[in-house]
Amino acid sequence: MTYSGAVRVGGPADVHELKDLMISKVAVGPMDNNAYLLRCRATGQQLLVDAANDAETLLTLIGDDGITAVVTTHRHGDHWQALAQVVAATGATTYAGAYDAEGIPVATDVLVEDGDTIRLGEVELTARHLVGHTPGSIALVYDDPHGHPHLFTGDCLFPGGVGNTWKDPEAFASLLSDVETKLFAVLPDETWVYPGHGKDTTLGDERPHVPEWRERGW
């Protein structure tokens, strides 16, 4: 089946099969959050991006192979509702941005700074610290050696704009600047974007609209 990235709460996972990595996307919870299970095809090791809600769904997705890590993209409560249950069931190591960890009520084992790498078997993810939606939001970049990059943006970049900055001009300017310099400026148009809510997109689809976002201020 061709991956579309279109999922719904209570529905099945959509699986993006890459040569070295499998990415399973599910929607959970009342705010229609996305959670992503990453599996290294060479080793079978797994990592979860955002234990957002509905621990039963996430643990079923994880299966008997367990997970080695959970990465929380940012401190907002809708992205960690199932974190305590998932960690208790799997013993996974917890990762979060160094400046958001204090706002997450499950202890963070590894504080992530801009440019840090997270290993998943033979796969490497690079963290990008993006300031504005929260002080310590992180995005994760998988630079696929066999194709284009894949980018997990949390709530910092969506189809149609950057994340919510609640009409705070300083926060908006910060987030847009970080998204431009750390994502758009260094990653190609083909980069696939997996956001914290809703449908996927690509940097190429969004790039032409950045001036519009700047002008409208959100």
Secondary structure as the mmCIF struct_conf table of DSSP 4:
data_model
#
loop_
_struct_conf.conf_type_id
_struct_conf.id
_struct_conf.beg_label_comp_id
_struct_conf.beg_label_asym_id
_struct_conf.beg_label_seq_id
_struct_conf.end_label_comp_id
_struct_conf.end_label_asym_id
_struct_conf.end_label_seq_id
TURN_TY1_P TURN_TY1_P1 VAL A 9 GLY A 10
BEND BEND1 GLY A 11 GLY A 11
STRN STRN1 ASP A 14 GLU A 17
BEND BEND2 LYS A 19 ASP A 20
STRN STRN2 LEU A 21 VAL A 28
TURN_TY1_P TURN_TY1_P2 GLY A 29 ASP A 32
STRN STRN3 ASN A 33 CYS A 40
TURN_TY1_P TURN_TY1_P3 ARG A 41 THR A 43
STRN STRN4 GLN A 46 VAL A 49
BEND BEND3 ASN A 53 ASN A 53
HELX_RH_AL_P HELX_RH_AL_P1 ALA A 55 ILE A 62
HELX_RH_3T_P HELX_RH_3T_P1 GLY A 63 ASP A 65
BEND BEND4 THR A 68 THR A 68
STRN STRN5 ALA A 69 THR A 72
BEND BEND5 ARG A 75 ARG A 75
HELX_RH_3T_P HELX_RH_3T_P2 GLY A 77 HIS A 79
BEND BEND6 TRP A 80 TRP A 80
TURN_TY1_P TURN_TY1_P4 GLN A 81 ALA A 82
HELX_RH_AL_P HELX_RH_AL_P2 LEU A 83 THR A 90
HELX_LH_PP_P HELX_LH_PP_P1 ALA A 92 ALA A 92
STRN STRN6 THR A 93 GLY A 97
TURN_TY1_P TURN_TY1_P5 ALA A 98 ASP A 100
HELX_RH_3T_P HELX_RH_3T_P3 ALA A 101 GLY A 103
BEND BEND7 ILE A 104 VAL A 106
BEND BEND8 ASP A 109 ASP A 109
STRN STRN7 VAL A 110 VAL A 112
TURN_TY1_P TURN_TY1_P6 ASP A 114 GLY A 115
STRN STRN8 THR A 117 LEU A 120
TURN_TY1_P TURN_TY1_P7 GLY A 121 GLU A 122
STRN STRN9 VAL A 123 LEU A 130
BEND BEND9 GLY A 132 THR A 134
TURN_TY1_P TURN_TY1_P8 PRO A 135 GLY A 136
STRN STRN10 SER A 137 ASP A 143
TURN_TY1_P TURN_TY1_P9 PRO A 145 HIS A 146
BEND BEND10 GLY A 147 GLY A 147
STRN STRN11 PRO A 149 GLY A 154
TURN_TY1_P TURN_TY1_P10 ASP A 155 ASP A 155
BEND BEND11 CYS A 156 CYS A 156
STRN STRN12 LEU A 157 PHE A 158
TURN_TY1_P TURN_TY1_P11 PRO A 159 GLY A 160
STRN STRN13 GLY A 161 VAL A 162
TURN_TY1_P TURN_TY1_P12 TRP A 166 LYS A 167
HELX_RH_AL_P HELX_RH_AL_P3 PRO A 169 VAL A 179
HELX_RH_PI_P HELX_RH_PI_P1 GLU A 180 PHE A 184
TURN_TY1_P TURN_TY1_P13 ALA A 185 VAL A 186
BEND BEND12 LEU A 187 LEU A 187
TURN_TY1_P TURN_TY1_P14 ASP A 189 GLU A 190
STRN STRN14 TRP A 192 PRO A 195
BEND BEND13 GLY A 196 GLY A 196
STRN STRN15 HIS A 197 HIS A 197
BEND BEND14 GLY A 198 GLY A 198
STRN STRN16 THR A 201 THR A 202
HELX_RH_AL_P HELX_RH_AL_P4 LEU A 203 GLU A 206
HELX_RH_3T_P HELX_RH_3T_P4 ARG A 207 HIS A 209
HELX_RH_AL_P HELX_RH_AL_P5 VAL A 210 ARG A 216
TURN_TY1_P TURN_TY1_P15 GLY A 217 GLY A 217
#
